[in-house]
């Protein structure tokens, strides 16, 4: 079995999709897939499907959805393995689980590559870090669970995954900047700062990339636009490290021209206290 949740939900067994067309069984499959080998309690599954307004027939209906998923699974597994669907989508005391290895779900490969990248990043191996982060990000085919109607449980999971994706992208850009790839990441950073107009880390990266590309005025403009937004909308000034980065650019601090600073740190913390 191979399941993907980093984008549209896909689940294939022997080359045959087992993803149901109905919304609620899709939610169940997605939630079980995010925790392979772990029991998902019945109350959690019910909360995902119905929230706090449970119908009287909630338990019976949930069991029907599980049966539908098992039928699709059994069809894909073929007649030579009778009853195997119940072993894969298993019933346990108080809940259900998908008895599949973690490697069968793309989230596992993604998180393993992110951990590999972070380990290389902390060791100062920026090239390996950038490669691992890029491979992790390449697993994404769109927003997490983009074609699944999410309830309160999956909504939190999708938000967690999207936040992880953004952090991984930011770390990959940090590695690229330390490798001197400022010109290559400038356009990407302009898009990211437009999508995340109050994200100081991304703005600091954009400032450094522009500055190192000989575009000091554009780098300073990124700072001033962010500052205006923070002051006008939130009533706060940029963080101290971003202010120090701004001052360093005004003073043409030589440290800004060093691809790899004295500490293994993020671009945002280049001027942290």
C-alpha positions in Angstrom: 0.0 0.0 0.0 1.1 3.5 -0.8 -0.7 6.5 0.7 -0.1 10.2 -0.1 -1.6 13.1 1.9 0.9 15.9 1.0 -1.5 17.1 -1.7 -4.5 15.2 -3.0 -5.3 12.1 -1.0 -4.2 9.0 -2.8 -4.1 5.4 -1.6 -3.1 2.5 -3.9 -3.0 -1.2 -3.4 -1.6 -3.3 -6.2 -2.0 -0.3 -8.5 -5.7 0.1 -7.6 -7.0 3.2 -5.8 -8.9 2.5 -2.6 -9.9 6.1 -2.0 -13.7 6.4 -1.7 -15.6 9.2 -3.4 -17.8 9.9 -0.5 -16.6 12.7 1.8 -16.8 11.1 5.3 -15.0 7.8 4.4 -12.3 9.9 2.8 -11.9 11.7 6.1 -11.6 8.4 8.0 -9.0 7.1 5.6 -7.0 10.3 5.8 -7.0 10.3 9.5 -6.0 6.7 9.9 -3.2 7.2 7.3 -1.7 10.0 9.3 -1.1 7.5 12.2 -0.2 4.2 10.6 0.1 1.4 13.1 -1.6 3.4 15.8 -5.2 3.0 17.1 -7.4 5.9 16.3 -10.1 6.1 19.0 -13.7 5.9 17.9 -14.5 9.3 19.7 -11.8 11.0 17.7 -13.1 9.6 14.4 -16.6 10.7 15.3 -15.4 14.2 16.2 -13.6 14.5 12.9 -16.8 13.5 11.0 -19.5 15.2 13.0 -17.8 17.6 15.4 -19.7 17.9 18.6 -23.2 17.4 17.1 -23.2 13.6 16.9 -26.3 11.9 15.4 -27.9 9.1 17.3 -26.7 6.6 14.7 -23.1 7.9 14.9 -21.5 4.6 15.9 -23.5 2.5 13.4 -22.7 4.9 10.6 -19.0 4.9 11.5 -19.0 1.1 11.4 -20.7 1.3 7.9 -17.9 3.6 6.7 -15.2 1.3 8.0 -17.0 -1.6 6.2 -17.0 0.4 3.0 -13.3 1.0 3.2 -12.6 -2.6 3.9 -14.6 -3.6 0.9 -12.5 -1.3 -1.3 -9.4 -2.6 0.3 -10.4 -6.3 -0.2 -11.2 -5.7 -3.8 -7.8 -4.2 -4.4 -6.0 -7.0 -2.5 -7.8 -9.6 -4.6 -9.5 -12.9 -4.0 -6.3 -14.7 -3.1 -6.2 -13.0 0.3 -9.7 -13.5 1.8 -10.2 -11.7 5.1 -6.9 -9.8 4.8 -8.7 -6.4 4.6 -9.8 -6.8 8.2 -6.1 -7.4 9.2 -5.0 -4.2 7.4 -7.9 -2.0 8.5 -8.1 -3.6 11.9 -10.5 -3.3 14.8 -9.0 -2.8 18.2 -10.6 -2.1 21.6 -12.0 1.4 21.4 -10.9 2.2 17.8 -9.4 1.3 14.5 -6.0 1.3 12.9 -4.3 0.8 9.6 -1.7 -1.9 10.1 0.8 -0.7 7.5 4.4 0.4 7.9 5.0 4.1 8.4 7.1 4.1 5.2 3.9 3.5 3.2 2.8 7.1 3.9 4.5 10.0 2.3 4.5 12.0 5.5 7.0 9.5 6.9 9.5 10.0 4.1 9.0 13.8 4.3 9.7 14.0 8.0 12.7 11.7 7.7 14.2 13.9 5.0 13.5 17.0 7.1 15.4 15.4 10.1 18.3 14.5 7.8 18.4 18.0 6.5 18.4 19.5 10.0 21.1 17.3 11.2 23.3 18.3 8.2 22.4 22.0 8.7 23.5 21.9 12.3 26.8 20.2 11.3 27.5 22.9 8.8 27.0 20.7 5.8 24.9 23.2 3.9 25.0 21.4 0.6 23.6 18.1 2.1 21.1 20.1 4.1 19.8 21.9 1.0 19.5 18.7 -0.9 17.7 16.9 1.9 15.3 19.8 2.4 14.7 20.0 -1.3 13.9 16.3 -1.6 11.5 16.6 1.3 9.7 19.5 -0.3 9.5 17.8 -3.7 7.2 15.2 -2.1 4.5 17.8 -1.8 1.9 17.8 -4.7 -0.2 20.7 -3.3 -1.6 21.8 0.0 -2.0 18.9 2.5 -5.2 16.9 2.0 -6.3 19.5 -0.6 -9.2 17.4 -1.9 -10.5 16.2 1.5 -13.2 17.9 3.5 -11.5 18.4 6.8 -13.2 18.4 10.2 -11.8 19.7 13.5 -9.2 16.9 13.8 -7.9 16.9 10.3 -7.9 20.7 10.2 -5.3 20.7 12.9 -3.2 18.1 11.2 -3.4 19.9 7.9 -2.3 23.2 9.6 0.6 21.4 11.3 1.8 19.9 8.0 1.5 23.3 6.2 3.5 25.0 9.0 6.1 22.3 8.8 6.3 22.8 5.0 6.9 26.5 5.4 9.6 26.0 8.1 11.3 23.5 5.9 11.3 25.9 3.0 12.7 28.6 5.2 15.5 26.3 6.4 16.3 25.2 2.9 16.6 28.9 1.8 18.9 29.5 4.8 21.2 26.7 3.5 21.1 28.1 0.0 22.0 31.6 1.3 25.0 30.2 3.2 26.0 28.5 -0.1 26.0 31.8 -1.9 22.8 31.1 -3.9 21.2 34.5 -3.2 20.4 35.2 -6.8 18.7 31.9 -7.2 16.3 32.3 -4.2 15.4 36.0 -4.7 12.3 35.4 -6.8 11.1 32.7 -4.5 11.5 34.9 -1.5 9.6 37.8 -3.2 6.7 35.3 -3.7 6.9 34.0 -0.1 7.0 37.5 1.5 3.9 38.5 -0.6 2.1 35.3 0.6 3.3 35.8 4.2 3.4 39.6 4.7 4.1 39.6 8.4 6.7 36.7 8.5 9.9 38.3 9.7 12.1 35.3 9.0 11.2 35.3 5.3 11.6 39.1 5.1 15.1 38.8 6.7 16.0 36.2 4.0 14.7 38.4 1.3 16.7 41.4 2.6 19.9 39.4 2.7 19.4 37.9 -0.8 18.7 41.3 -2.3 21.6 42.9 -0.5 24.1 40.2 -1.6 22.8 40.6 -5.2 23.8 44.3 -5.2 20.3 45.6 -4.6 20.7 47.4 -1.3 17.8 49.8 -2.0 15.4 47.0 -2.7 16.6 45.2 0.5 15.9 48.3 2.6 12.5 48.7 0.9 11.5 45.2 2.0 12.3 46.2 5.6 10.3 49.5 5.4 7.3 47.8 3.9 7.2 45.2 6.6 7.7 47.8 9.3 4.8 49.9 8.0 2.5 46.8 8.0 3.5 45.8 11.6 3.1 49.3 12.9 -0.1 50.1 11.1 -1.9 46.8 11.6 -0.4 45.5 14.9 1.0 48.5 16.5 4.4 46.9 17.0 7.9 47.5 15.7 10.0 44.8 14.0 11.9 42.4 16.2 15.3 43.6 17.6 17.2 41.2 15.3 15.5 42.5 12.2 16.2 46.1 13.3 19.8 45.2 13.8 19.9 43.6 10.3 18.5 46.8 8.9 21.1 48.9 10.7 23.8 46.5 9.4 22.7 47.1 5.9 22.8 50.9 6.4 26.3 50.6 7.8 27.4 48.2 5.0 28.5 45.7 7.6 31.1 43.3 6.1 29.5 40.4 8.0 26.6 40.6 5.5 28.9 39.6 2.7 30.0 36.4 4.5 28.1 33.5 3.1 28.5 31.4 6.3 28.5 33.4 9.5 30.4 32.6 12.6 27.5 30.6 14.0 25.4 27.8 12.5 22.2 29.8 12.6 19.3 31.0 10.5 19.4 34.2 8.5 16.8 35.7 10.8 19.2 35.2 13.8 22.2 36.6 12.0 22.0 39.7 14.3 20.4 38.1 17.3 21.6 39.3 20.6 
